[in-house]
Amino acid sequence: METLAEIRQALDSMPRTDGFNPMDTLRMPKAVSVIYRLIMRNRGSLPLADLAAGTGWSEAEARQVGDLLVEKGLITSENGPQGVIYRIEYASRKR
């Protein structure tokens, strides 16, 4: 998996989106695909502690990447009883 610096650099160069499109993962760092799979396996939402455990990052590192994905419009976050919870924000379909 990429380093956190490589992930940040790749995501920083992306424009903000209106949500996640599965095709987006083809042009994103591998770590982002891992994060999406973790969220999907957890029924669409994932606490920060589970994100850290699933990626092998510290909670601070996982929070940095999660916050950047939120900033880019790819996932959402909310504060819950377990702390921060990330959810996939799907892009609306264009007809």
Phi, psi and omega in degrees: 000153181293161174285163178299324179297319179293321178295313179301315181298315180296317181287327178298328182279351180273145174285161175293142181243174177260025177133176184276133172239126183308332179291339180299330184295341179293334182249009181255163176302148180306324181301326180294319176299320178298316180298316179298318179296319178300316180295316182295321179293340180257032178061036172090357177218150185213121175295152180306317181299323179287326175297315179298314181296320183288337181255345183082011179268163170288165178297325179295317179293316179298322179296320179300312181291316178301315179296324178292322176294324176294314180301325181277356177083013184271330175221168175243163175224152175212157176269126179235186181298334179266009184099213182289135176236130178259142178226149176284135176251105183283144176290145177285147180284139176262131182253000000 
